[in-house]
Amino acid sequence: MSKEKQEPIYRIVYQQQGEVCEIYARYLYQSDLYGFVELEELLFGEKSSLVVDPGEEKLKSTFAGVKRTFIPMHAVIRIDEVEAPGTPKVSDLPDPELKSNISHFPRSFMPPRQED
């Protein structure tokens, strides 16, 4: 009795413009673009219920037609491998001081070169 290995599903939680977003993707890579995480095949729930979640609908419309997305590494809060996709959601940051329309330029992850 052989059990087929299922492809992993990833839950990605990241911060964007005063909000915390949680999305699900089938494929996750360290991008060739320096400082980015690359996601492919985003997963959203089926429209089987009459209750509409505004956060999920916002994410669906944001990523409509997107084949691949790149999220800055410094914005990623957490990445988990899960057994099944959940409901994507958007929530406000808990601290109002963290909400701002100003975004800081990311610092370099590499130390400066040492001249010999």
Backbone as JSON, one array per atom type, in Angstrom:
{
  "sequence": "MSKEKQEPIYRIVYQQQGEVCEIYARYLYQSDLYGFVELEELLFGEKSSLVVDPGEEKLKSTFAGVKRTFIPMHAVIRIDEVEAPGTPKVSDLPDPELKSNISHFPRSFMPPRQED",
  "N": [[0.83, -1.17, 0.0], [1.04, 1.87, -1.13], [1.46, 5.23, -0.34], [0.65, 8.2, -1.87], [2.76, 10.98, -2.08], [1.85, 14.14, -1.09], [2.0, 17.42, -2.51], [3.6, 20.09, -0.78], [1.93, 22.68, 1.14], [2.05, 26.09, 1.77], [1.78, 28.49, 4.37], [1.95, 31.89, 4.43], [2.78, 34.62, 6.3], [2.78, 38.03, 6.33], [3.8, 41.49, 6.57], [2.29, 44.48, 5.48], [1.91, 47.77, 4.6], [0.71, 48.71, 7.14], [-0.89, 46.55, 7.72], [-1.45, 43.07, 8.46], [-1.0, 40.33, 6.51], [-2.21, 37.13, 5.53], [-1.53, 34.5, 3.52], [-1.85, 31.68, 1.27], [0.16, 29.35, -0.46], [1.24, 27.18, -3.09], [3.83, 26.83, -4.06], [7.03, 27.9, -3.0], [9.85, 29.92, -3.01], [13.27, 31.0, -2.6], [13.93, 33.97, -4.03], [15.48, 34.9, -7.18], [15.68, 37.56, -7.35], [17.27, 39.71, -5.34], [16.74, 39.61, -1.87], [14.04, 38.93, -1.79], [11.13, 36.81, -1.4], [9.71, 34.32, -3.32], [6.54, 33.49, -4.54], [4.33, 31.09, -5.87], [1.36, 29.93, -7.5], [-1.0, 30.71, -5.83], [-3.36, 30.01, -3.26], [-6.8, 30.04, -2.75], [-9.92, 29.99, -0.95], [-12.85, 28.11, -1.9], [-15.85, 29.37, -3.47], [-18.16, 28.5, -1.87], [-19.8, 29.14, 0.19], [-22.32, 31.33, 1.58], [-21.51, 33.4, 3.11], [-19.39, 36.13, 2.97], [-16.06, 36.93, 3.28], [-14.54, 39.94, 3.85], [-11.77, 40.44, 4.01], [-10.57, 38.23, 2.75], [-11.68, 38.53, 0.22], [-10.53, 40.94, -0.53], [-7.83, 40.21, -0.74], [-8.07, 38.3, -2.78], [-8.87, 39.92, -4.94], [-6.66, 41.58, -5.06], [-4.63, 39.82, -5.85], [-5.63, 38.79, -8.21], [-5.25, 37.29, -11.31], [-2.52, 37.13, -11.0], [0.45, 35.5, -11.61], [2.84, 34.94, -10.38], [4.28, 36.08, -7.35], [6.29, 38.43, -5.53], [7.6, 38.84, -2.4], [9.0, 41.08, -0.12], [11.76, 40.02, 1.88], [12.16, 41.19, 4.38], [9.63, 41.85, 5.14], [8.31, 39.56, 5.73], [6.79, 37.71, 8.24], [6.3, 35.14, 9.16], [6.57, 31.75, 8.01], [4.89, 28.81, 7.34], [4.64, 25.29, 6.83], [1.78, 23.68, 5.92], [-0.97, 21.3, 6.26], [-3.34, 21.63, 4.86], [-4.89, 24.22, 2.91], [-5.92, 27.25, 4.5], [-8.18, 29.92, 5.33], [-7.42, 32.79, 3.61], [-6.41, 35.92, 5.01], [-6.69, 39.36, 6.11], [-5.5, 41.56, 8.49], [-5.49, 44.3, 10.83], [-2.53, 45.9, 12.08], [-1.62, 45.41, 15.48], [-0.58, 47.55, 17.06], [-1.18, 50.95, 16.96], [0.8, 52.84, 16.42], [2.5, 51.58, 14.68], [1.22, 51.67, 12.3], [1.39, 53.31, 9.31], [1.81, 55.44, 6.49], [4.26, 55.66, 5.57], [7.06, 53.98, 4.48], [9.92, 52.3, 5.51], [13.13, 52.24, 4.0], [14.59, 49.19, 3.12], [17.26, 47.74, 5.01], [20.59, 46.73, 4.17], [21.31, 43.27, 3.88], [23.73, 42.2, 3.79], [27.06, 42.39, 5.02], [29.26, 45.27, 4.82], [31.83, 45.37, 2.27], [35.18, 44.44, 2.99], [38.05, 46.27, 2.54], [41.26, 45.36, 1.41]],
  "CA": [[0.0, 0.0, 0.0], [1.87, 3.08, -1.19], [0.73, 6.48, -0.16], [1.2, 9.25, -2.7], [3.18, 12.15, -1.33], [1.18, 15.35, -1.54], [2.85, 18.61, -2.56], [3.37, 20.91, 0.42], [1.2, 23.94, 1.07], [2.7, 27.02, 2.68], [1.06, 29.67, 4.87], [2.89, 32.98, 4.52], [2.25, 35.77, 7.03], [3.69, 39.15, 6.09], [3.3, 42.82, 6.91], [2.24, 45.38, 4.33], [1.18, 49.02, 4.77], [-0.11, 48.75, 8.34], [-1.75, 45.37, 7.81], [-0.82, 41.75, 8.46], [-1.7, 39.49, 5.53], [-1.93, 35.7, 5.59], [-1.91, 33.88, 2.26], [-1.44, 30.3, 1.1], [0.75, 29.12, -1.78], [1.71, 25.82, -3.35], [5.28, 26.86, -4.27], [7.73, 28.96, -2.28], [11.27, 29.89, -3.35], [14.08, 32.2, -2.4], [13.93, 34.53, -5.37], [16.7, 35.4, -7.79], [15.71, 38.98, -7.01], [17.88, 39.75, -4.01], [15.93, 40.11, -0.76], [12.62, 38.62, -1.98], [10.61, 35.45, -1.38], [8.88, 34.16, -4.51], [5.41, 32.6, -4.33], [3.57, 30.72, -7.07], [0.1, 29.19, -7.33], [-1.68, 31.12, -4.6], [-4.55, 29.21, -3.01], [-7.92, 30.73, -2.11], [-11.06, 29.11, -0.69], [-13.9, 28.03, -2.91], [-17.03, 30.19, -3.19], [-19.25, 27.57, -1.59], [-20.65, 29.63, 1.26], [-22.96, 32.62, 1.33], [-20.81, 34.41, 3.91], [-18.24, 36.66, 2.26], [-15.06, 37.53, 4.15], [-13.97, 41.07, 3.11], [-10.31, 40.32, 3.94], [-10.25, 37.26, 1.71], [-12.05, 39.12, -1.08], [-9.5, 41.96, -0.82], [-6.64, 39.49, -1.21], [-8.4, 37.7, -4.09], [-8.84, 40.96, -5.97], [-5.27, 42.06, -5.17], [-3.82, 38.83, -6.55], [-6.33, 38.29, -9.4], [-4.43, 37.27, -12.52], [-1.09, 37.09, -10.67], [1.05, 34.18, -11.82], [3.93, 34.81, -9.4], [4.44, 37.32, -6.59], [7.54, 38.56, -4.8], [7.39, 39.54, -1.14], [10.31, 41.38, 0.48], [12.09, 39.17, 3.03], [12.02, 41.92, 5.65], [8.2, 41.98, 5.46], [7.8, 38.24, 6.12], [6.75, 37.47, 9.68], [6.35, 33.71, 9.42], [6.21, 30.82, 6.94], [4.62, 27.47, 7.87], [4.14, 24.28, 5.92], [0.53, 23.19, 6.51], [-1.54, 20.16, 5.56], [-4.41, 22.08, 3.97], [-4.99, 25.69, 2.93], [-6.96, 27.86, 5.32], [-8.78, 31.11, 4.74], [-6.54, 33.96, 3.59], [-7.01, 37.03, 5.74], [-5.99, 40.62, 6.32], [-5.88, 42.17, 9.76], [-4.72, 45.49, 11.16], [-1.48, 45.73, 13.07], [-2.17, 45.69, 16.81], [-0.1, 48.81, 17.6], [-1.49, 52.03, 16.03], [2.01, 53.56, 16.03], [3.13, 50.87, 13.58], [0.49, 52.0, 11.08], [1.91, 54.52, 8.69], [1.91, 55.36, 5.03], [5.68, 55.77, 5.3], [7.73, 52.69, 4.54], [11.36, 52.47, 5.62], [13.91, 51.54, 3.0], [15.22, 48.04, 3.79], [18.71, 47.76, 5.21], [21.32, 45.65, 3.49], [21.49, 42.06, 4.66], [25.13, 41.8, 3.66], [27.99, 43.36, 5.62], [30.06, 45.97, 3.8], [33.06, 44.69, 1.87], [36.4, 44.89, 3.66], [39.15, 46.55, 1.6], [42.56, 44.87, 1.91]],
  "C": [[0.88, 1.24, 0.0], [0.99, 4.32, -1.12], [1.4, 7.56, -0.98], [1.56, 10.46, -1.86], [2.54, 13.39, -1.95], [2.17, 16.51, -1.56], [2.56, 19.47, -1.34], [2.57, 22.17, 0.12], [1.82, 24.84, 2.13], [1.75, 28.14, 3.07], [2.13, 30.74, 5.09], [2.2, 34.15, 5.21], [3.26, 36.89, 6.84], [2.99, 40.47, 6.41], [3.36, 43.7, 5.67], [1.36, 46.57, 4.66], [0.2, 49.01, 5.95], [-1.05, 47.58, 8.52], [-0.88, 44.11, 7.88], [-1.65, 40.88, 7.53], [-1.25, 38.04, 5.7], [-2.44, 35.08, 4.3], [-1.34, 32.47, 2.2], [-0.93, 30.11, -0.33], [1.24, 27.68, -1.88], [3.24, 25.8, -3.47], [5.89, 28.1, -3.64], [9.22, 28.82, -2.58], [11.96, 31.13, -2.81], [14.31, 32.73, -3.8], [15.34, 34.86, -5.86], [16.82, 36.9, -7.59], [16.17, 39.08, -5.57], [16.92, 40.34, -2.98], [14.44, 39.82, -0.88], [12.34, 37.13, -1.84], [9.62, 35.37, -2.54], [7.79, 33.13, -4.24], [4.71, 32.34, -5.66], [2.36, 29.9, -6.66], [-0.53, 29.49, -5.96], [-3.0, 30.38, -4.48], [-5.59, 30.03, -2.25], [-9.06, 29.75, -1.95], [-12.06, 29.14, -1.83], [-15.09, 28.9, -2.49], [-18.23, 29.3, -2.93], [-20.19, 28.08, -0.51], [-21.24, 30.99, 0.9], [-22.29, 33.74, 2.09], [-19.55, 34.83, 3.16], [-17.31, 37.34, 3.26], [-14.4, 38.68, 3.37], [-12.45, 40.99, 2.99], [-9.88, 39.37, 2.84], [-10.57, 37.83, 0.33], [-11.03, 40.19, -1.51], [-8.25, 41.29, -1.37], [-6.88, 38.85, -2.58], [-8.31, 38.74, -5.19], [-7.42, 41.5, -6.16], [-4.44, 41.12, -6.03], [-4.51, 38.22, -7.77], [-5.41, 38.39, -10.62], [-2.93, 37.23, -12.26], [-0.57, 35.66, -10.8], [2.1, 33.9, -10.75], [4.04, 36.13, -8.67], [5.73, 37.27, -5.8], [7.27, 39.39, -3.56], [8.76, 39.82, -0.54], [10.55, 40.54, 1.73], [11.87, 39.9, 4.35], [10.56, 42.11, 6.05], [7.6, 40.66, 5.95], [7.9, 38.09, 7.64], [6.96, 35.98, 9.96], [5.97, 32.93, 8.17], [6.04, 29.45, 7.58], [4.23, 26.55, 6.73], [2.92, 23.67, 6.61], [-0.01, 22.03, 5.68], [-2.61, 20.55, 4.55], [-4.48, 23.61, 4.02], [-6.13, 26.14, 3.83], [-7.56, 29.03, 4.59], [-7.78, 32.26, 4.77], [-7.21, 35.12, 4.33], [-6.08, 38.22, 5.84], [-6.45, 41.16, 7.65], [-4.99, 43.36, 10.03], [-3.62, 45.14, 12.14], [-2.02, 46.11, 14.44], [-1.76, 47.05, 17.37], [-0.37, 49.94, 16.6], [-0.26, 52.83, 15.6], [2.72, 52.89, 14.87], [2.44, 51.15, 12.25], [1.02, 53.32, 10.53], [1.89, 54.35, 7.19], [3.36, 55.55, 4.59], [6.31, 54.4, 5.47], [9.23, 52.94, 4.56], [12.06, 51.66, 4.54], [14.63, 50.39, 3.69], [16.73, 48.21, 3.9], [19.33, 46.6, 4.46], [21.47, 44.47, 4.42], [22.95, 41.6, 4.65], [26.02, 42.84, 4.33], [28.78, 44.06, 4.53], [31.35, 45.21, 3.49], [34.25, 45.29, 2.61], [37.48, 45.08, 2.59], [40.45, 46.04, 2.2], [43.62, 45.9, 1.77]]
}
